[in-house]
């Protein structure tokens, strides 16, 4: 039983790991096909570049050789792909992407062929991540034409054209005479169709070519002075807008993006997440969009980038205000006196200099105190106190025995330079030196001192300093402030 549970957990972990790696591995930037200069993820061309089969785009060649982007799962040519627009409030803004595709038109009397479409086969996107967009308009062209949107029951949406001769001063455009339009409801769903039929009047009967279609190209049609239904029939297609979301089966793809959802609205408070997601229960999918203050692709990890609103001179244009860019927004603040930062900078600079000076002085002071303490320690250890007692107890010996400090002998021997060495032996090294009074001396630096024989050593120093014989090198003095005692002798050349 334990093995079964362990295997189950490992399997789930492997699925999550593979799914999370799919998030980054599937993104193929800078893809294009024909008029689609930029194909945004989750759409993509080629294996591994799209989220799933619904978003696969094939780049096919037309009869003219021009590449045409094509969605094989819904069998439609693609004209444009847009990512969801900016989301300010998930309860108001629904983050749906838009997709523009080519669809057939419904016609009557435009050809002698019997294959004219009077009751067009409805567009059915049930079970797909696509649904009919909200920016489409029903257009009917021709004389006495009755066009209706189907599969909207119980709603009835349609329009009727007449065929009156135009008079001078009549308004142009799609106003009911040979051209009519009806707004499509905002929430249509996944199925919609267009039907066309003759609508004779007492004055005129239907004649000639008549077409009807659902399109988001309404502005172009509306501005035509004489919309020609035959032109649309020969064209064979119009542009329809769809909306798209991410299927619920890809929720594991959405989670790592770090977007907030409707339930997180209170949780986030003033903290602005770079993207937001909302579930569309109409087509069972989830849509994500960059939040206000961000721009980019919400379906790529880190794809929503902060916008620097302050680059636009229109922000904070009020007198006395300046723009400060914030993460996910901006703030307008009063302009501050420019001398204040300079004053603060100077004060901080002087403060740093004073602090540096005090720190340096303390460092030197502590270093000097340590050096003095170290010299005192060596002086006591090398029998300095005993020497003082010997010198004070013997009358007249103070003038004959000189106690040097370490600094004097370091200066005399150039800090015990190797160039000053006169000789080396088992007992130590002898250096040639010159005292401040110009006297040349020999300074002996012992290697080891036996602390048990310090008293004997001090007595010898006192005695030797008092001996003045031509066969004995005179001892001038000593230094006990160093780690080992230094003895200063009279220098004898060639001696």
N, C-alpha and C positions, 0 to 999 in steps of 0.2 A: 504493500500500500504506500509506504514511504517513497519507494522508488518511482511509483506512478506519479505521486505529487511532485517529486523533484523533477521528473521528466516534463511534466506539464508546465512548471514554472520556467524551466530552461527554454522550452519551446516559445512561451509568451515573450520572454526576454529577447530571444533571437528575432522574433517578429518585429518587436519594437525597435531593435537596433537596425535591422534591415530597412524598416520604414523610415527611421530618422535619417539614415544615410541616403535614402532615396530623395529626401528633401533637397540636399545640395547637389547630388550627382545628376539629377534630372534637368538642371538649369543649363540651357545652352544659349548664351547671349549672342546678340547681333545676327539673328536669323532673319531672312527676308525672302519674299517670293512675289514676283510681279509688282503690283501696286502696293502690296503690303511691305513697306520699308522696314517695319519693326514688328516682329511677332513676339508678344509678351508671354512669359510663363503664366499659367500652366499649359498654354498652347505651345506647340513645337513641331519641328520637322525632323524625322528620323528617330530611331529607337533610342530610348533613354533621354529624350529631350522634351517629352510631354508628360503630364501627370498620369493620365490613363488614356484608353482608346478614344474616349469622347473628345479629347482635345488634340488628337493627332491631325496634323495638316500634311497633305500630300501636295507637292508642287508639280502639277501636270502641265504639259505643253498643249496650247490650243492649236487649231488648224493653221492659225497665222504664225505659230511658233512662239507666241508670247506666253510666259509662265502664268498659270492660274492657280491660286491657292484653293484647295478642295478639302472638305470635311467628309471623309468616306462613311463615317458612322451615321450621318444624317443625309448623305448624298446631296450636298449643296456646295456651290461655289461661294467662296468668301470674298467680300469686298473690303471689310474693315473689322478690326478688333480693338475694343477699348477696355481698359481696366476700370474698376469701380471709381466713381468720383469721390471727392473729399467727404468725410463723415464728420459732422459736428454733433449730432444727437442721434443715437441708434433708434430712438422712438419716432424720429421724423425722417432721417436720411437712411435709405435702405441701400446697402453697399452691393449693388449688382453690377456686373460687367455687361457690356453691350457687344453684340455681334451683328454685323450687317451681311446678309446673304442675298443671293439672286433667287427669285421665285417666279413661277409662271403666272401669266395673266389669264383672266376669264374673258372670252370674246363671243360675239354673235354678228354674223353677216359680214365678216371681214375676209372670207375666203369661200370658194365653191366646194372646198373639201368638207367631208362629213365629220372630220375629226376635231372640229372646233369645240372648245371647252366652254359650255354654257353653265354648267354646274361644276366648278373646279373641285378637284379632289382636295379635301381639307388638309391643311398642314397639321400633322400630329406629332408632337414632341413628347408624348407621355413616356415616362420611364427614362428620360434623358435629363441632363443638367440644364437644358434650355427651355425657355418659355417665351411666349409672344411679348415683345417689348411694348412700352407705353407710348412711344413717340410715333406710332403709325397712324395713318389716315386712310379711310376708304375713299377712293376716287372712281367716278363713273364718267365716261366720255361718250359722246354720240347723241343722236336724236332719240327722244322718248325712251330713255334707258332707265330701268329700275334695277338698282344694285343693292344687295343685302349681304350682311355678314351672317354666316351660319354658325351653329354650335354655341350660341350665346344665350339660349333659352334660360329664363323667360324674357330676357332682354331682347328688344328688336332694334337693330341699328341698320340704317340704309339711307339712300337718297334717290331722287328722281330727276332726270334731265328733261328739259323741253327742247323745242326746235324752232324758236322764233327768230325771224330775221333781225339782225342787229341794226339799231338806229343810231344816228349820229348823237353822240353824247352819252350813250349807254356805257355803264362801267364795264371794264374789261376783267378778265380773270375767271375763276371758277365760281360763278355766282348762280348756277342753276340752268343757264341756257347753254346747252350742249356740254356742260361740265358741272358736276356737283360733287360735293364732298361731305363726309360725316366723320366725326371724331370717334376713334376707337376707344372703348372703355379702358381705364388704366389697368385694371386687374382682369385679364382675359383668361389666363391659364395656358394650357399646353396645346389646345386644339382650336382651330379657327378655319373658316372657309369663306369663299366669295361666290355668290350666285348672281346671275344676270338674266333678265327677262324683258320682253317688250312691254311698254306702257303707253298704249295709244291714247290720244286725246280726241276731243271732238273736232279740233282744227287740223291736227296732223297725226300721221301714223309713223311708226318706227320704220326707218329706212337707213341703208348704208351700214358702215362698220360701227360697232359699239363694243367698248371694252370696259372692264371694271377690275380693280386690283387694290390690294392693301400695301401701302408703302410709307416710308419715312421721307420720300422725296417730294412731299406736298408743296413745299415752297417753290420748287422749280416748276411744277405743273400749274400752280396758282398764277404765276407770272406770265404764262403763255397767253398771247392775245387770242389765238385760235388754236386751242389744244387739238391735235390731230390724232384720233384714235387709231388710224391706220399705221402711223409711225410707231406707236407703242406695240401694235400687233406684230409688225415686222421686226421690231427689236426683240420680241419673245420673252423678255424678262423685265422685272422691276426690282428695286432694292427694298428688302424688308428688315426691320430691326428686331433682333431677339435679345433676351436677357439670359445671362448664364451665371451659375453658381458652382461651388465645389460639392460633389456628391457626399452624402453623409457617410458613405463607406470609406472616405478619406479623412476622417476626423483626426487620426493620428498624424496626418500631414499638417493639419492646422495648428495643433497644440504647441509645437516648438516655436511657432512664429512669435509668441509673446503678445498676441493681441488680446484686448479686452472684449467682453461680450455684453449683451443686454443686462445680464444678472450682475455684472461687475460695475454697473453705473455708479452705485452708491459707494462701493468698496474703494474705487479709485479716487473719488473726491476731486481734489484739485490736481492730482498727479495725472499727467496726460500721457497715455500710452501711444506709441507711434501708429498703431493700427487698431481697428475694431471689427468685430465679426457679428453677424446676425443670422439666425436660422430662418430660412424660407420654408414654411410648412406647406406652401402651395405646390412646390416641386421637390420637397424633401431634400434641401441642400443648404449649404452655409455660404454666405457671401462676406468678404472682408474688404475693407478699404482703409486707406491712410487717413488718420484723423486730422482735424484742423491744425494747420501749422506744419504739416508734413506732406511730402510728395514723393511718389515712386510706385513700386510694385509691392503690394502687401503680401503677395504669395511667395516672396523670396525672403529668407532670413536676413533682417537688417535692410530690406528693400525700401522702406519708408524713411526718407531723409528729411532732416529738419530744414525748413525754409527760412532764410535770413530776410525777414520782412523789411529790415532797415535799409536794404539795398534799393527799395522802392521809395523815392522821395515823397510820395504821397502820404506815407505814414507819419504821424506826429508832426504834421505841417503847421500846427498852431504855433504862434509866436511864443518863444521862451521854452519850448519843449524839445526834447531830443529823444530819438528812438534808441532803445536798448534791446537787442535780440535776446530772446530766452529760448529754452528748449521747448519746442512746440508752440511758440508764440512770441510776443514782444511786449514791451512796456514803454509808455511815454512818461518821461521824467523831466523835471525842470532843469534847465542848463545850470551847471555849477560854475562858480567863479574859477577861472583858470589859474589864478594865483594860489588858490588853496592847495591844489596838488603839489605846486612848486614849493610852497612853504612846508608842507608835510614832508616832502622829499628832502629838503635841506635839514629839517629837524631830525629826521631819521638818519641822514648822513652824518651829522655832527654827533648824534647819539652813538652811532656805530663806531666813529673815530674815538670818542671818549671811552667807550667800553673796551675797544681794542687797546688803547693806551693804558687803562687801568689794569687790564688783563696782562699786558706785557710787563708792566711794572711789578705786579704781584709775582709773575713767573720769575723775573730776575731776582726779586727780593728773596723768594723761597729758595731759588737755586743758590744764591749767595749764603743764606743761612745754613743750608745743607752743607755747603762747602766748608764754612767755618766750623760747624759742628763736627764734620769729618776730620778736619785738621786737629781740633781739640781732642777728639777721640784718639787719633794716632799719637798726638803729643803725650797724652797720659799713658797710652799703652807702651810707648817707646822710652818711658822713664823720664819724661819732661819734668814732672814734679820733683823727682829725686835729684835731677840735675840742678834745679833751682835751689834746693836745700843745700846741696854741696857747694854751690857758688856763693851763697850767702853766708855759709858757715866758715869759709876760708877767706881770710882777709887778703884783699888785693887780687884775688883770682878773677873777679868779675870783669876787670879790664882786659885780662889776657884771653879769656874764653868768650868767643862771640857765638850767640845763638841766632842763626839765620832763619828767616821764614822761607817757605817753599817758593814763593813768588820771586824772591831775589835770585835763588839758584836756577829756577827755570829760565829767567831772563839771561843769567850769566852763561848758561850752556845752550842757549837757543832751544829751550824746551827739550834738553837732553838729545840733541841731534846726533845722528850717527856720524856726521862729519867731525864731531868734537870728541870722539872716542880716542883715548890715549892707549888703552889696553884693557883686556878682559882676562879674568881668572876664575878660579873656583869660588872665591869669596864675593865677587861682584865685578862691576865695570867702573873704570875711571874715565872721567870726562875733563876736558880742558875748558876753563871758563874765565870770564873776566868780570870782576865786580864793578859796581857803579863808580867806585873811586879809581878805577883803572888797574887795580891789582890783578895779576894773573894768578889763578889758583887751579888746583886739581881737586875735582869733586868725585869722591868715591861713593858709589851706589851699591850697597850690599844686596845680596840675593835673599838671604834668610837670616832672621834674628831669633835666637833662642830666648824666649821670654823668661825662662828660669835664671838666665845669667844677665838680666838687665842691670842689676845693681853693680855687678862686676864690670859691665860695659861702661856704665856712667862713670865709675871711679877711674877707669883707664882714660876716658875722655878728659876728665879734669886733670889727671896727672900729666898726660901727654901735652896738653895745652900749655902747661907751665914749663916744660923742658925746652931748653934752647941750646942745642948742641949741633956742631957742624956736621956730624955723622948721622944725625937723626933728622928725618923730614919733620918740619914743624907742623903741628896741628893748629890751624887757625880757629876753627869752630865746627859747629855741627848744626843740622836741621832735623828736628824730631816730628815735624808736621806731616811727613809723608808716610806711606805704608811701611817702608823700611827706612831706618835712619840714614842720613847723608852726612858724610864726613868731609870737611873742607881742609885741604892741606896746602902748604906753600908749594908753588910750582917750581920745579927744578928742571931746567932744560937739559937735554941729554943725560937725564938722571935716571 
